[in-house]
């Protein structure tokens, strides 16, 4: 993703070692060990990026 176009993603990335949920953006980010899981919620669909 391009942080210049979506600076809210940069905020999620900086939350390393924590679990952050952003209902206003439909975004949740989880950092677990070496696995970084980003979920973007649009309607009933969930996209996982690892």
C-alpha positions as CSV (number, residue, x, y, z in Angstrom):
1,X,0.0,0.0,0.0
2,X,1.0,3.6,-0.4
3,X,1.2,5.5,2.9
4,X,1.1,8.8,1.0
5,X,-2.4,7.8,-0.3
6,X,-3.5,6.1,2.9
7,X,-1.6,7.6,6.0
8,X,-3.9,5.7,8.3
9,X,-2.2,2.5,7.3
10,X,1.1,3.9,8.5
11,X,-0.4,4.4,11.9
12,X,-1.5,0.8,12.0
13,X,2.0,-0.4,11.0
14,X,3.6,1.6,13.8
15,X,1.5,-0.2,16.3
16,X,3.9,-3.1,16.3
17,X,3.5,-5.5,19.2
18,X,-0.1,-4.3,19.8
19,X,-3.5,-5.0,18.4
20,X,-5.3,-2.0,17.1
21,X,-8.9,-1.7,15.8
22,X,-10.1,1.2,13.7
23,X,-13.9,0.8,13.3
24,X,-14.1,4.2,11.6
25,X,-11.7,3.0,8.8
26,X,-12.9,-0.6,8.8
27,X,-9.4,-1.6,9.6
28,X,-7.8,-3.9,12.2
29,X,-4.1,-4.7,12.6
30,X,-2.6,-7.4,14.7
31,X,1.1,-8.0,15.3
32,X,1.8,-11.5,16.6
33,X,5.5,-12.6,16.6
34,X,6.7,-12.4,13.0
35,X,3.1,-12.4,11.6
36,X,1.6,-9.0,10.8
37,X,-2.1,-9.4,10.0
38,X,-4.0,-6.5,8.4
39,X,-7.8,-6.9,8.0
40,X,-9.7,-4.4,5.9
41,X,-13.4,-4.7,6.3
42,X,-15.8,-3.7,3.5
43,X,-19.3,-4.7,4.1
44,X,-19.3,-8.4,4.9
45,X,-15.9,-9.0,3.3
46,X,-12.6,-9.4,5.1
47,X,-9.2,-9.2,3.5
48,X,-6.2,-10.6,5.3
49,X,-2.7,-9.5,4.4
50,X,0.2,-11.5,6.0
